[in-house]
Amino acid sequence: MKYVGKVASMALLAALLAGCASTPDNDNGLSTEVNVESVLQSADNIHRHWRNTLVDAEGLMLYAPERFAAMMESWQRADNLFKDIQSSPELANQSYSLFSSVTYLDRFYSDIEVVKNNHTELVDLKKIADKVLEPAMTQLAYLNSIDANAHYRSEFVRLNRFYRNLFAFVARGNLNRAREEQTEFLSRAHSLEVRVIKRIYITPQEEALRQLRREDVRYYAPLSYAKVEGEITAGKDLIDNHPRAFDAINQVVSAIEFELAHATHIAEEVKYLRDRNRDEYENYILAIEGKLLSISKALNDSDLRDQSLVEQAQRLSTDAADTRQQYELVKRKAKPNQQQLQLETLKGLIEKQNQQIAKLQAQLSTTTSVQNNADKQAVDTDEIENNSSAVAVTANDEGEGKEI
């Protein structure tokens, strides 16, 4: 193609000379205009083709940055030359410089040839690299989708630099080295992926746990606090092994959030009991028993207050399970669009009762622990008082003996 400009220029010049020697002036002018128009039209077609081709060529820069830069530099010159020729057609056959016989049109086609050659090389490299480096390309695309750059910018920048080096090996034809380095890249990329997923899903839960520690929940509810720590550890282990198992990860996060809320209210209950006098314990227990009574009345109109709180809770749990079975049986037997309101009401009642039972069981556990501590303190106090009385009696006896 680099000779097309010269051929076009020679054809144009020959046409002009032939016209001057053998045709009248008006025919010569017409012939010259036709040939100039034909040459410009050909250049215009070529210019339009590459202008449209290079619109979306930026993606080729990854495969060989230097070659891409040379291609775009040549295209910029060709584009400027074409615009000059288009605005002043007489420049087409004029020398591009004082020290060369190369015309504007020759230089335009020469730059277009450079563009074509580089573009062909880049497209060929792309085909090879897309096949060899497909795993790396897929992994980097995934890291971009989870916004890894925003969470760990410096690590992502280093990894991206490593990624571009893989394409440099392909460009130099060293495919084996490219595959070897890709293995290392995938290992680092996986590590970054795990860190990003942990930051998204686990870090907020760890911050919530730190807040509980600042509020002394670890002191007031150590067992519940330890349960949160266990759930967080389980979440980290899951992400380490399956960072894309988002259904399971969301389930773990829900479990962590549940235990966080549970630890919080258990600590509040313990604080409440610790701030109460022993004389207020009975009212607290009676309040719990009243809630259990309301549940038993709602379930089957029974009164279980002649049993211990633990036994009442167990009985209510059994009754609630029986009620749920009845609900499922009615649900299976019920025809579509019949008794729907009744079923939904019963279902809501069961869920509410289960929640109340779970909460009361936690309160019972806390209350039992506090009562045991209080009883122990009371026993210790009684022993001290008894010992003090014994010492006093002994002293009195000794005093009386001395007086006699």
ABEGO torsion letter per residue (X at the ends): XAAAAAAAAAAAAAAAAAAAAABBAAAAAAAAAAAAAAAAAAAAAAAAAAAAAAAAAAAAAAABAAAAAAAAAAAAAAAAAAAAAAABAAAAABBABAABABBAAAAAAAAAAAAAAAAAAAAAAAAAAAAAAAAAAAAAAAAAAAGAAAABAAAAAAAAAAAAAAAAAAAAGBAAAAAAAAAAAAAAAAAAAAAAAAAAAAAAAAAAAAAAAAAGAAAABAAAAAAAAAAAAAAAAAAAABAABAAAAAAAAAAAAAAAAAAAAAAAAAAAAAABBAAAAAAAAAAAAAAAAAAAAAAAGBBAAABBAAAAAAAAAAAAAAAAAAAAAAAAABBBGBGAAAAAAAAAAAAAAAAAAAAAAAAAAAAAAAAAAAAAAAAAAAAAAAAAAAAAAAAAAAAAAAAX
